[in-house]
Amino acid sequence: MEMDDPEPDVPPPELGRESYAMREKVVTKIAPPADEQFFNEPQEPPPDFGPEFYAKRDKLNTIAQSLGTDKFDLDDKTVRVEKVATNPEDYHILDARSAEEMEVGMIPNSISRASFEASPKNFEGKPVVVYCTVGYIGGGCARELINKGHENVKTLGDGALLGYTLHQTESGIEKPLVKQDGTPTNQVHTFSPDLAPLAGDGMECTYFEDPSSVLREANRDIRRALHGWNGFEMDDDDICEEKVKVSG
Protein backbone atom coordinates (compact mmCIF):
# COMPACT_ATOMS: atom_id res chain seq x y z
CA MET A 1 0.00 0.00 0.00
CA GLU A 2 1.40 3.35 -0.96
CA MET A 3 1.80 5.95 1.75
CA ASP A 4 0.70 9.48 1.06
CA ASP A 5 3.46 12.03 1.11
CA PRO A 6 3.50 13.96 4.42
CA GLU A 7 1.72 17.24 4.27
CA PRO A 8 4.05 20.24 4.11
CA ASP A 9 4.49 22.15 7.35
CA VAL A 10 2.38 25.18 6.48
CA PRO A 11 -0.15 27.20 8.47
CA PRO A 12 -3.74 25.94 8.31
CA PRO A 13 -5.60 27.61 5.45
CA GLU A 14 -7.99 29.35 7.81
CA LEU A 15 -5.11 31.22 9.48
CA GLY A 16 -2.73 32.01 6.69
CA ARG A 17 0.87 33.14 6.82
CA GLU A 18 -0.01 36.71 7.76
CA SER A 19 -1.64 35.56 10.99
CA TYR A 20 1.47 33.61 11.91
CA ALA A 21 3.67 36.59 11.15
CA MET A 22 1.52 38.74 13.44
CA ARG A 23 1.79 36.10 16.18
CA GLU A 24 5.58 36.15 15.96
CA LYS A 25 5.56 39.94 16.38
CA VAL A 26 3.37 39.66 19.49
CA VAL A 27 5.56 36.96 21.02
CA THR A 28 8.65 39.05 20.39
CA LYS A 29 7.15 42.01 22.22
CA ILE A 30 6.05 39.92 25.18
CA ALA A 31 9.24 37.90 25.60
CA PRO A 32 12.32 39.64 24.24
CA PRO A 33 15.50 37.60 23.83
CA ALA A 34 17.21 36.65 27.08
CA ASP A 35 20.12 39.01 26.55
CA GLU A 36 17.67 41.92 26.34
CA GLN A 37 15.07 40.67 28.80
CA PHE A 38 17.29 40.62 31.89
CA PHE A 39 20.04 43.09 31.06
CA ASN A 40 18.33 46.22 29.83
CA GLU A 41 20.54 48.42 32.00
CA PRO A 42 24.10 48.76 30.72
CA GLN A 43 26.51 46.49 32.55
CA GLU A 44 29.69 48.09 31.23
CA PRO A 45 30.63 51.51 29.85
CA PRO A 46 30.43 51.86 26.07
CA PRO A 47 33.48 50.32 24.39
CA ASP A 48 34.68 53.69 23.09
CA PHE A 49 35.63 54.70 26.64
CA GLY A 50 39.08 53.36 25.89
CA PRO A 51 41.85 51.65 27.88
CA GLU A 52 42.75 54.71 29.99
CA PHE A 53 39.27 54.77 31.51
CA TYR A 54 39.44 51.09 32.44
CA ALA A 55 42.94 51.46 33.86
CA LYS A 56 41.80 54.30 36.14
CA ARG A 57 38.66 52.47 37.23
CA ASP A 58 40.66 49.32 37.96
CA LYS A 59 43.06 51.36 40.08
CA LEU A 60 40.18 52.84 42.07
CA ASN A 61 38.81 49.35 42.69
CA THR A 62 42.24 48.13 43.75
CA ILE A 63 42.59 51.01 46.22
CA ALA A 64 39.15 50.31 47.69
CA GLN A 65 39.94 46.62 48.09
CA SER A 66 43.32 47.39 49.67
CA LEU A 67 41.52 49.45 52.31
CA GLY A 68 39.43 46.41 53.22
CA THR A 69 36.01 46.75 51.59
CA ASP A 70 35.67 42.95 51.34
CA LYS A 71 35.31 42.65 55.11
CA PHE A 72 31.93 44.42 54.96
CA ASP A 73 30.46 41.42 53.08
CA LEU A 74 28.57 43.51 50.51
CA ASP A 75 29.25 41.59 47.29
CA ASP A 76 25.55 40.98 46.70
CA LYS A 77 24.65 44.53 47.73
CA THR A 78 26.89 46.49 45.37
CA VAL A 79 25.47 48.68 42.59
CA ARG A 80 27.42 49.52 39.45
CA VAL A 81 28.22 53.17 38.74
CA GLU A 82 26.71 52.79 35.27
CA LYS A 83 23.32 51.94 36.77
CA VAL A 84 23.26 54.97 39.04
CA ALA A 85 24.49 57.25 36.23
CA THR A 86 21.98 55.90 33.71
CA ASN A 87 18.92 55.45 35.94
CA PRO A 88 19.35 57.68 39.01
CA GLU A 89 15.60 57.78 39.55
CA ASP A 90 15.72 54.09 40.54
CA TYR A 91 17.70 54.82 43.71
CA HIS A 92 17.97 56.96 46.81
CA ILE A 93 21.63 58.03 46.84
CA LEU A 94 23.25 58.56 50.25
CA ASP A 95 26.49 60.48 50.70
CA ALA A 96 28.39 59.02 53.67
CA ARG A 97 31.20 61.61 53.63
CA SER A 98 31.85 64.53 55.94
CA ALA A 99 30.12 67.90 55.62
CA GLU A 100 33.41 69.39 54.40
CA GLU A 101 33.56 66.90 51.52
CA MET A 102 29.88 67.22 50.61
CA GLU A 103 30.17 70.99 50.44
CA VAL A 104 32.61 70.70 47.52
CA GLY A 105 30.39 68.52 45.33
CA MET A 106 27.90 65.63 45.52
CA ILE A 107 26.20 63.24 43.13
CA PRO A 108 22.94 64.92 42.05
CA ASN A 109 19.97 64.28 44.36
CA SER A 110 22.15 62.86 47.13
CA ILE A 111 20.95 62.85 50.71
CA SER A 112 23.10 62.93 53.83
CA ARG A 113 23.27 60.11 56.31
CA ALA A 114 21.72 62.37 58.93
CA SER A 115 18.70 63.00 56.68
CA PHE A 116 18.23 59.29 56.08
CA GLU A 117 18.51 58.29 59.74
CA ALA A 118 16.16 61.10 60.83
CA SER A 119 13.34 59.85 58.58
CA PRO A 120 14.15 56.43 57.06
CA LYS A 121 10.52 55.82 56.09
CA ASN A 122 10.78 58.69 53.62
CA PHE A 123 13.27 56.63 51.63
CA GLU A 124 11.45 53.33 51.34
CA GLY A 125 10.44 51.76 48.04
CA LYS A 126 13.81 52.12 46.30
CA PRO A 127 17.30 50.89 47.18
CA VAL A 128 19.41 53.31 49.20
CA VAL A 129 22.88 53.37 47.60
CA VAL A 130 25.65 54.61 49.88
CA TYR A 131 28.83 56.16 48.54
CA CYS A 132 32.04 57.84 49.68
CA THR A 133 35.22 58.80 47.83
CA VAL A 134 36.32 55.32 46.70
CA GLY A 135 34.00 52.95 48.57
CA TYR A 136 35.57 52.10 51.93
CA ILE A 137 33.86 54.51 54.32
CA GLY A 138 30.64 54.17 52.33
CA GLY A 139 30.89 50.38 52.62
CA GLY A 140 31.30 50.65 56.38
CA CYS A 141 28.28 52.97 56.56
CA ALA A 142 26.18 50.61 54.43
CA ARG A 143 27.07 47.62 56.60
CA GLU A 144 26.24 49.56 59.77
CA LEU A 145 22.84 50.61 58.41
CA ILE A 146 22.08 47.05 57.28
CA ASN A 147 22.99 45.75 60.72
CA LYS A 148 20.55 48.27 62.19
CA GLY A 149 17.74 46.71 60.15
CA HIS A 150 17.71 48.83 56.98
CA GLU A 151 17.61 45.88 54.59
CA ASN A 152 17.29 47.82 51.33
CA VAL A 153 20.68 49.51 51.71
CA LYS A 154 23.43 48.91 49.15
CA THR A 155 26.86 50.36 48.38
CA LEU A 156 28.18 52.01 45.22
CA GLY A 157 30.96 50.08 43.50
CA ASP A 158 33.41 50.86 40.67
CA GLY A 159 35.47 53.34 42.70
CA ALA A 160 32.38 55.06 44.21
CA LEU A 161 32.30 58.87 43.82
CA LEU A 162 35.53 59.08 41.83
CA GLY A 163 34.34 56.17 39.69
CA TYR A 164 31.17 58.17 39.08
CA THR A 165 32.99 61.38 38.09
CA LEU A 166 35.35 59.35 35.91
CA HIS A 167 32.41 57.72 34.13
CA GLN A 168 30.50 60.96 33.67
CA THR A 169 33.42 63.05 32.41
CA GLU A 170 34.31 60.26 30.00
CA SER A 171 30.70 60.47 28.80
CA GLY A 172 31.19 64.16 28.01
CA ILE A 173 29.55 65.67 31.10
CA GLU A 174 31.75 68.57 32.17
CA LYS A 175 30.03 69.21 35.52
CA PRO A 176 28.88 65.84 36.84
CA LEU A 177 28.36 66.87 40.47
CA VAL A 178 26.26 69.52 42.20
CA LYS A 179 26.69 71.93 45.07
CA GLN A 180 24.26 71.62 47.96
CA ASP A 181 22.01 74.22 46.32
CA GLY A 182 21.84 72.09 43.16
CA THR A 183 24.27 74.15 41.06
CA PRO A 184 26.27 71.87 38.69
CA THR A 185 30.00 71.76 39.40
CA ASN A 186 33.20 70.09 38.27
CA GLN A 187 34.68 70.39 41.76
CA VAL A 188 35.24 67.24 43.80
CA HIS A 189 36.83 66.40 47.13
CA THR A 190 39.22 63.50 46.48
CA PHE A 191 40.19 62.91 50.14
CA SER A 192 43.87 62.53 49.19
CA PRO A 193 46.03 64.23 46.53
CA ASP A 194 47.04 60.76 45.30
CA LEU A 195 43.46 60.15 44.15
CA ALA A 196 43.06 63.41 42.23
CA PRO A 197 44.42 62.04 38.90
CA LEU A 198 41.69 59.38 38.94
CA ALA A 199 38.72 61.77 39.20
CA GLY A 200 38.33 62.31 35.45
CA ASP A 201 39.40 64.92 32.93
CA GLY A 202 38.44 68.48 33.80
CA MET A 203 37.64 67.85 37.47
CA GLU A 204 38.94 70.44 39.95
CA CYS A 205 40.14 68.58 43.03
CA THR A 206 40.55 69.50 46.67
CA TYR A 207 41.58 67.18 49.51
CA PHE A 208 42.41 66.97 53.20
CA GLU A 209 45.71 68.40 54.40
CA ASP A 210 46.28 65.26 56.46
CA PRO A 211 44.26 62.45 54.85
CA SER A 212 46.00 59.75 56.91
CA SER A 213 44.66 61.14 60.20
CA VAL A 214 41.16 61.48 58.72
CA LEU A 215 41.30 57.86 57.56
CA ARG A 216 42.47 56.70 61.00
CA GLU A 217 39.52 58.44 62.61
CA ALA A 218 37.15 56.93 60.05
CA ASN A 219 38.57 53.48 60.76
CA ARG A 220 38.04 54.04 64.47
CA ASP A 221 34.42 55.01 63.87
CA ILE A 222 33.86 51.91 61.73
CA ARG A 223 35.35 49.60 64.37
CA ARG A 224 33.15 51.15 67.04
CA ALA A 225 30.03 50.86 64.91
CA LEU A 226 30.68 47.25 63.89
CA HIS A 227 32.27 46.06 67.14
CA GLY A 228 31.50 42.38 67.63
CA TRP A 229 30.27 41.79 64.06
CA ASN A 230 32.27 39.57 61.70
CA GLY A 231 35.43 39.85 63.78
CA PHE A 232 35.47 43.64 64.15
CA GLU A 233 37.16 44.67 67.38
CA MET A 234 38.19 47.99 68.86
CA ASP A 235 41.91 48.44 69.46
CA ASP A 236 43.46 49.72 72.70
CA ASP A 237 43.19 53.38 71.69
CA ASP A 238 39.50 52.94 70.89
CA ILE A 239 38.83 51.26 74.25
CA CYS A 240 40.68 54.01 76.14
CA GLU A 241 38.61 56.67 74.39
CA GLU A 242 35.39 54.83 75.20
CA LYS A 243 36.38 54.64 78.89
CA VAL A 244 37.10 58.37 78.93
CA LYS A 245 33.69 59.08 77.45
CA VAL A 246 31.94 56.89 80.06
CA SER A 247 33.87 58.31 83.01
CA GLY A 248 33.42 61.86 81.77
Beta strands, then each sheet from edge to edge (+ up, - down):
strand 1: 78-79
strand 2: 92-95
strand 3: 110-112
strand 4: 128-131
strand 5: 153-156
strand 6: 177-178
strand 7: 184-185
strand 8: 187-189
strand 9: 204-206
sheet 1: 1+ 5+ 4+ 2+ 3+
sheet 2: 6+ 7-
sheet 3: 8+ 9+
end
